[in-house]
């Protein structure tokens, strides 16, 4: 994800650089010329990254392979939006720096301001005022995205305004871009970004995102496995294409609440029946046992994701690590392997729980692994044994290993840091980046 975003930023900077080389910086002294070019570059980067975020928000399935899954597409969407907000703030600061430069070196050498007349002048005035207003709103949205304590149910509704904000930002960028830009690489890049993202914003505002991958169904069963975990079994229509073990879907139980992403916890049995294990992480998921009823209609969009058993490296030692509700894709994996035991690889499955007693998944994992001798189950009770650590995985510096992890971000970071200390050189670490905010 970092590589893709860095590459995108580099391409935008390259387009700006080629345009500058072809046209020149124009007249003026260095401080004023530097301000003008910084204003153009920061604006181009901001609108470019915001355009990328809009396109990624459409859930483009064709990008799952290069990104490594829809979870990573959404992670890139999030950070593209955050970076766009940062460059927007820089753009505003550069614009406001005119007074400082004037106080230091005076107005001499300031590039002449381009003159426009009629409708174009009125449009540019409106675009300038609208742009400043949108920058404030964009920065507020970025802060709310980073502020994890802000309730998701409110943030989600506010986030729906982003396509409209983007169209206002696109108007600002298109009208205020220098006229000479449109015949240069910067203008071509800006046009492509604005055009593709405007289509994406229109799809979002029209409620068309993911529409072609939505299927109807009904709730077959609602089981409360523990005070924190609810099992929901759904029967889907004949339009469901099936799924691969480890994938997830966006599920809508109530139209006003909207769709929530949940991992499919069952293997594909060919009967279009899917199971979701939902942890109580907020007000809505906590109230699901009371809100859902057998026979209730449901809409499922998907499947998505590439946290798939079929992608494992057969030449590497397999280590699977699940933390809490992160066990769901591994339950699907084990279910798929039970249907075809011959294909089961040798693997160590480590399940990390806060308290083994009363955990709803321990017995289920034991039953699934009983029919798969090659899969060795290790249950780690942090309440009795202390926090999980990298040493518990039993990996040494020699040999080739592959770790598949699904669980809390903190546990993933802790294990990766511990594995780095061990000095494993031939290690692949796959993590489901299941964060939609």
C-alpha positions as CSV (number, residue, x, y, z in Angstrom):
1,X,0.0,0.0,0.0
2,X,2.8,2.4,0.9
3,X,4.6,1.6,-2.4
4,X,1.5,2.2,-4.4
5,X,0.8,5.6,-2.8
6,X,4.4,6.6,-3.1
7,X,4.4,5.6,-6.7
8,X,1.2,7.6,-7.4
9,X,2.7,10.7,-5.7
10,X,5.9,10.3,-7.7
11,X,3.9,10.2,-11.0
12,X,2.0,13.4,-10.1
13,X,5.3,15.1,-9.2
14,X,6.8,13.9,-12.4
15,X,3.9,15.3,-14.4
16,X,4.3,18.7,-12.7
17,X,8.1,18.6,-13.2
18,X,7.8,17.8,-17.0
19,X,5.3,20.7,-17.4
20,X,7.6,23.1,-15.5
21,X,10.5,22.0,-17.7
22,X,8.5,22.5,-20.9
23,X,6.9,25.9,-20.0
24,X,9.4,27.3,-17.5
25,X,8.7,29.0,-14.2
26,X,7.9,32.3,-15.7
27,X,9.1,35.8,-14.6
28,X,9.7,36.8,-11.0
29,X,12.2,36.5,-8.2
30,X,13.0,33.2,-6.5
31,X,10.8,33.5,-3.4
32,X,7.7,34.5,-5.4
33,X,8.3,31.9,-8.2
34,X,8.9,29.2,-5.6
35,X,5.6,30.1,-3.9
36,X,3.7,29.9,-7.2
37,X,5.1,26.5,-8.0
38,X,4.6,25.2,-4.5
39,X,1.0,26.4,-4.8
40,X,0.5,24.5,-8.0
41,X,2.3,21.3,-6.9
42,X,0.5,21.1,-3.5
43,X,-2.8,21.7,-5.2
44,X,-2.2,19.0,-7.8
45,X,-1.1,16.5,-5.2
46,X,-4.2,17.2,-3.1
47,X,-6.7,16.9,-5.9
48,X,-4.8,13.9,-7.3
49,X,-4.8,11.9,-4.0
50,X,-8.5,12.9,-3.4
51,X,-9.3,11.6,-6.9
52,X,-7.5,8.4,-6.1
53,X,-9.5,8.0,-2.9
54,X,-12.7,8.5,-4.7
55,X,-11.9,5.9,-7.3
56,X,-10.8,3.4,-4.7
57,X,-14.1,4.0,-2.8
58,X,-16.0,2.3,-5.7
59,X,-14.6,-1.1,-4.6
60,X,-12.9,-1.9,-7.9
61,X,-12.5,-5.6,-8.0
62,X,-9.9,-5.4,-10.7
63,X,-7.5,-3.7,-8.2
64,X,-7.7,-6.5,-5.6
65,X,-4.8,-8.5,-7.2
66,X,-2.3,-5.6,-7.4
67,X,-3.3,-4.3,-4.0
68,X,-3.6,-7.7,-2.3
69,X,-7.3,-7.6,-1.4
70,X,-10.2,-5.2,-1.0
71,X,-9.2,-4.6,2.6
72,X,-6.0,-3.1,1.4
73,X,-7.8,-1.1,-1.3
74,X,-9.8,0.5,1.4
75,X,-6.7,1.1,3.6
76,X,-5.1,2.9,0.6
77,X,-8.4,4.8,0.2
78,X,-8.2,6.0,3.8
79,X,-4.6,7.1,3.6
80,X,-5.0,8.7,0.2
81,X,-7.7,10.8,1.7
82,X,-5.6,11.7,4.8
83,X,-2.6,12.6,2.5
84,X,-5.0,14.7,0.4
85,X,-6.0,16.6,3.5
86,X,-2.4,17.2,4.4
87,X,-1.5,18.6,1.0
88,X,-4.7,20.7,1.0
89,X,-3.5,22.2,4.3
90,X,-0.1,22.8,2.8
91,X,-1.7,24.4,-0.3
92,X,-3.6,26.8,2.0
93,X,-0.5,27.6,4.0
94,X,1.5,28.4,0.8
95,X,-1.3,30.6,-0.4
96,X,-1.3,32.5,2.9
97,X,2.5,32.9,2.8
98,X,2.2,35.7,0.3
99,X,2.0,38.2,3.2
100,X,5.2,36.9,4.8
101,X,7.1,37.0,1.5
102,X,5.9,40.5,0.9
103,X,7.1,41.6,4.3
104,X,10.5,40.0,3.7
105,X,11.4,40.9,0.1
106,X,8.6,43.2,-1.0
107,X,6.3,42.9,-4.0
108,X,9.1,43.4,-6.5
109,X,9.6,40.3,-8.6
110,X,6.1,39.0,-7.9
111,X,4.8,37.2,-11.1
112,X,2.0,39.2,-12.7
113,X,-1.4,38.0,-12.0
114,X,-3.3,36.5,-15.0
115,X,-6.3,38.6,-16.0
116,X,-9.6,37.0,-16.9
117,X,-12.8,38.6,-18.0
118,X,-16.5,37.8,-18.1
119,X,-17.8,34.4,-17.1
120,X,-14.3,32.9,-16.5
121,X,-13.5,35.7,-14.0
122,X,-16.7,35.0,-12.1
123,X,-16.0,31.3,-12.1
124,X,-12.5,31.7,-10.8
125,X,-13.7,34.0,-8.0
126,X,-16.4,31.4,-7.0
127,X,-13.9,28.5,-7.3
128,X,-11.4,30.3,-5.0
129,X,-13.9,31.0,-2.3
130,X,-15.4,27.5,-2.6
131,X,-12.0,25.8,-2.5
132,X,-11.1,27.5,0.9
133,X,-14.4,26.4,2.4
134,X,-14.0,22.8,1.1
135,X,-10.4,22.6,2.5
136,X,-11.8,23.4,6.0
137,X,-14.4,20.6,5.7
138,X,-11.8,18.2,4.3
139,X,-9.5,18.8,7.2
140,X,-12.4,18.3,9.6
141,X,-13.2,14.9,8.0
142,X,-9.5,13.8,8.2
143,X,-9.4,14.6,11.9
144,X,-12.6,12.7,12.5
145,X,-11.2,9.7,10.6
146,X,-8.1,9.7,12.8
147,X,-10.1,10.2,16.0
148,X,-11.1,6.6,16.8
149,X,-13.3,7.6,19.7
150,X,-15.7,9.4,17.4
151,X,-18.6,7.0,16.9
152,X,-18.5,5.1,13.7
153,X,-22.3,5.4,13.1
154,X,-22.0,9.2,13.0
155,X,-18.7,9.3,11.0
156,X,-20.2,6.9,8.4
157,X,-23.1,9.3,7.7
158,X,-20.8,12.3,7.5
159,X,-18.5,10.4,5.2
160,X,-21.3,10.1,2.7
161,X,-20.9,13.8,2.0
162,X,-17.4,13.2,0.6
163,X,-18.4,12.7,-3.0
164,X,-20.2,16.1,-3.0
165,X,-17.2,17.7,-1.3
166,X,-15.0,16.2,-4.0
167,X,-17.0,17.6,-6.8
168,X,-16.7,21.1,-5.3
169,X,-12.9,20.5,-4.9
170,X,-12.7,19.3,-8.6
171,X,-14.5,22.5,-9.7
172,X,-11.9,24.5,-7.7
173,X,-9.0,22.6,-9.3
174,X,-10.3,22.6,-12.8
175,X,-11.1,26.4,-12.9
176,X,-8.0,27.6,-11.1
177,X,-5.5,25.5,-13.0
178,X,-3.3,27.6,-15.3
179,X,-4.7,27.7,-18.8
180,X,-1.3,26.7,-20.2
181,X,-1.3,23.5,-18.1
182,X,-3.9,21.8,-20.2
183,X,-1.5,21.1,-23.0
184,X,1.2,19.7,-20.7
185,X,1.6,16.4,-18.8
186,X,0.2,18.1,-15.6
187,X,-2.9,19.1,-17.4
188,X,-3.4,15.7,-18.9
189,X,-2.9,14.0,-15.5
190,X,-5.3,16.5,-13.9
191,X,-7.9,15.9,-16.6
192,X,-7.7,12.1,-16.2
193,X,-7.9,12.3,-12.4
194,X,-10.8,14.7,-12.4
195,X,-12.8,12.8,-15.0
196,X,-12.4,9.3,-13.5
197,X,-13.0,10.6,-9.9
198,X,-16.1,12.6,-11.0
199,X,-17.6,9.4,-12.4
200,X,-16.8,7.6,-9.1
201,X,-18.4,10.5,-7.1
202,X,-21.5,10.3,-9.3
203,X,-21.8,6.5,-8.7
204,X,-21.5,7.1,-5.0
205,X,-24.1,9.8,-4.9
206,X,-26.5,7.7,-7.0
207,X,-26.0,4.7,-4.6
208,X,-24.5,2.5,-7.4
209,X,-21.3,1.4,-5.7
210,X,-21.3,-2.4,-5.5
211,X,-24.8,-2.7,-7.0
212,X,-23.8,-5.3,-9.5
213,X,-22.4,-7.6,-6.8
214,X,-25.4,-7.4,-4.4
215,X,-27.6,-10.4,-3.9
216,X,-30.7,-10.9,-1.8
217,X,-31.3,-13.4,0.9
218,X,-32.9,-14.1,4.2
219,X,-31.8,-14.9,7.7
220,X,-31.9,-18.6,8.6
221,X,-30.7,-18.5,12.1
222,X,-29.4,-16.1,14.8
223,X,-27.3,-17.7,17.6
224,X,-25.7,-15.8,20.4
225,X,-22.5,-17.7,21.0
226,X,-21.4,-15.5,23.9
227,X,-22.3,-12.0,25.2
228,X,-19.9,-10.6,22.6
229,X,-20.4,-12.8,19.6
230,X,-23.5,-13.4,17.4
231,X,-23.6,-16.1,14.7
232,X,-25.9,-15.2,11.8
233,X,-26.6,-17.8,9.1
234,X,-28.1,-16.5,5.8
235,X,-29.5,-18.3,2.7
236,X,-28.7,-16.3,-0.4
237,X,-30.4,-16.3,-3.8
238,X,-29.3,-18.1,-6.9
239,X,-27.3,-15.0,-8.0
240,X,-24.7,-15.6,-5.4
241,X,-21.5,-16.6,-7.2
242,X,-20.0,-18.5,-4.3
243,X,-16.9,-17.5,-2.3
244,X,-13.4,-18.7,-1.5
245,X,-12.6,-19.5,2.1
246,X,-11.3,-16.4,3.8
247,X,-13.2,-13.8,1.8
248,X,-15.6,-11.2,3.2
249,X,-18.8,-9.4,2.2
250,X,-20.7,-6.2,2.9
251,X,-23.9,-7.1,4.7
252,X,-27.1,-5.0,5.0
253,X,-29.6,-6.2,7.5
254,X,-31.4,-2.8,7.7
255,X,-31.4,-0.2,4.9
256,X,-31.2,2.8,7.2
257,X,-28.2,1.3,9.0
258,X,-26.4,0.5,5.7
259,X,-23.8,-2.1,4.9
260,X,-21.2,-3.5,7.3
261,X,-18.2,-5.6,6.3
262,X,-18.1,-9.1,7.8
263,X,-15.8,-12.1,7.1
264,X,-17.6,-15.1,5.8
265,X,-16.9,-17.7,8.6
266,X,-18.1,-20.7,6.6
267,X,-16.7,-22.6,3.6
268,X,-18.6,-22.6,0.3
269,X,-20.7,-25.8,0.3
270,X,-22.4,-25.0,-3.0
271,X,-25.8,-24.4,-1.2
272,X,-25.4,-20.6,-1.2
273,X,-25.5,-20.6,2.6
274,X,-23.1,-18.3,4.4
275,X,-22.3,-17.8,8.1
276,X,-21.1,-14.6,9.7
277,X,-19.7,-14.3,13.2
278,X,-20.2,-10.8,14.4
279,X,-18.5,-9.3,17.4
280,X,-20.2,-6.5,19.5
281,X,-17.9,-3.6,18.7
282,X,-20.5,-0.8,18.7
283,X,-24.1,0.0,19.5
284,X,-25.4,-1.6,16.3
285,X,-23.5,-4.9,16.4
286,X,-24.2,-5.2,20.1
287,X,-27.9,-4.9,19.5
288,X,-28.0,-7.4,16.5
289,X,-29.4,-10.4,18.5
290,X,-32.4,-8.3,19.4
291,X,-32.8,-6.7,15.9
292,X,-32.5,-9.8,13.8
293,X,-35.2,-12.5,13.3
294,X,-35.4,-15.7,11.3
295,X,-36.9,-14.9,7.8
296,X,-35.7,-11.3,7.8
297,X,-34.4,-10.1,4.4
298,X,-30.8,-9.5,4.0
299,X,-28.6,-8.0,1.2
300,X,-25.0,-9.3,0.7
301,X,-22.5,-7.7,-1.5
302,X,-19.4,-9.6,-2.5
303,X,-17.4,-11.6,-2.1
304,X,-14.2,-9.6,-1.7
305,X,-10.7,-10.2,-0.3
306,X,-7.6,-12.2,-1.0
307,X,-7.0,-13.7,2.5
308,X,-7.3,-17.1,0.8
309,X,-5.9,-20.5,1.6
310,X,-5.1,-21.1,-2.0
311,X,-2.5,-18.4,-2.0
312,X,-0.3,-20.1,0.6
313,X,3.3,-20.9,-0.3
314,X,3.5,-24.7,-0.3
315,X,7.3,-24.6,0.1
316,X,7.1,-22.5,3.3
317,X,6.3,-23.6,6.8
318,X,2.7,-22.5,7.5
319,X,1.9,-20.5,10.7
320,X,-1.6,-19.3,11.1
321,X,-2.4,-16.8,13.9
322,X,-5.9,-15.7,14.9
323,X,-6.7,-13.1,17.6
324,X,-10.2,-13.1,18.9
325,X,-12.9,-12.6,16.2
326,X,-10.0,-12.8,13.7
327,X,-10.5,-16.5,13.9
328,X,-13.4,-16.2,11.3
329,X,-11.4,-16.7,8.1
330,X,-9.5,-19.6,9.6
331,X,-12.8,-21.3,10.5
332,X,-13.7,-21.0,6.8
333,X,-10.3,-22.4,5.9
334,X,-10.7,-25.4,8.1
335,X,-14.2,-26.0,6.9
336,X,-12.9,-26.0,3.3
337,X,-10.0,-28.4,4.2
338,X,-12.4,-30.8,5.9
339,X,-14.2,-31.2,2.6
340,X,-10.9,-32.0,0.9
341,X,-8.5,-33.3,3.6
342,X,-5.9,-34.4,1.0
343,X,-5.2,-30.8,0.1
344,X,-4.6,-29.8,3.7
345,X,-1.1,-28.4,4.3
346,X,1.1,-29.0,7.4
347,X,0.3,-26.0,9.5
348,X,0.4,-24.6,13.1
349,X,-2.8,-22.7,14.0
350,X,-2.3,-20.4,17.0
351,X,-5.6,-19.0,18.5
352,X,-5.1,-16.1,20.9
353,X,-7.9,-15.6,23.4
354,X,-8.2,-13.5,26.5
355,X,-9.9,-16.3,28.5
356,X,-10.0,-19.9,27.3
357,X,-12.9,-20.9,29.6
358,X,-16.1,-19.8,28.0
359,X,-14.6,-18.9,24.7
360,X,-17.1,-19.9,21.9
361,X,-14.4,-20.8,19.4
362,X,-12.1,-23.2,21.2
363,X,-14.3,-26.3,21.0
364,X,-15.2,-25.5,17.4
365,X,-11.5,-25.2,16.4
366,X,-10.7,-28.5,18.2
367,X,-13.5,-30.3,16.4
368,X,-12.4,-29.0,13.0
369,X,-8.7,-29.7,13.5
370,X,-9.5,-33.3,14.8
371,X,-10.1,-34.4,11.2
372,X,-7.0,-32.6,9.9
373,X,-3.9,-34.2,11.5
374,X,-1.6,-31.9,9.6
375,X,-3.1,-28.8,11.3
376,X,-1.8,-28.5,14.9
377,X,-3.9,-26.3,17.1
378,X,-2.3,-24.1,19.8
379,X,-4.6,-22.1,22.1
380,X,-3.0,-19.2,24.0
381,X,-4.9,-17.9,27.0
382,X,-3.5,-14.4,27.7
383,X,-5.4,-14.3,31.0
384,X,-3.4,-17.3,32.3
385,X,-0.2,-17.2,30.2
386,X,0.3,-13.5,29.7
387,X,0.3,-11.5,26.4
388,X,1.1,-13.5,23.2
389,X,4.6,-13.2,21.9
390,X,6.6,-14.0,18.7
391,X,8.5,-16.8,20.5
392,X,5.2,-18.8,20.9
393,X,5.1,-19.3,17.2
394,X,8.2,-21.6,17.4
395,X,10.0,-20.0,14.4
396,X,13.7,-20.0,14.2
397,X,16.1,-17.9,12.1
398,X,16.7,-20.7,9.6
399,X,14.2,-22.1,7.1
400,X,11.3,-20.5,5.1
401,X,8.1,-19.5,6.9
402,X,4.8,-17.9,6.1
403,X,2.6,-16.3,8.7
404,X,-1.1,-15.6,8.0
405,X,-2.5,-13.3,10.7
406,X,-6.0,-12.0,11.4
407,X,-6.7,-10.1,14.6
408,X,-6.2,-6.8,16.4
409,X,-3.7,-4.3,14.9
410,X,-1.8,-4.1,18.2
411,X,-1.2,-7.8,18.3
412,X,0.0,-7.8,14.7
413,X,2.5,-5.0,15.4
414,X,3.7,-6.8,18.5
415,X,4.2,-10.1,16.7
416,X,5.9,-8.5,13.7
417,X,8.3,-6.6,16.0
418,X,9.2,-9.9,17.8
419,X,9.7,-11.8,14.6
420,X,12.0,-9.0,13.4
421,X,14.1,-9.4,16.6
422,X,14.4,-13.1,15.9
423,X,16.0,-12.3,12.6
424,X,13.9,-14.3,10.2
425,X,15.1,-13.5,6.7
426,X,12.8,-15.8,4.7
427,X,9.5,-14.8,6.3
428,X,6.3,-13.6,4.6
429,X,3.7,-12.0,6.9
430,X,0.2,-11.7,5.5
431,X,-2.3,-9.7,7.5
432,X,-6.0,-9.0,6.9
433,X,-6.1,-5.2,7.1
434,X,-9.7,-5.3,8.0
435,X,-10.2,-1.6,8.8
436,X,-12.8,0.3,6.8
437,X,-12.2,3.6,8.7
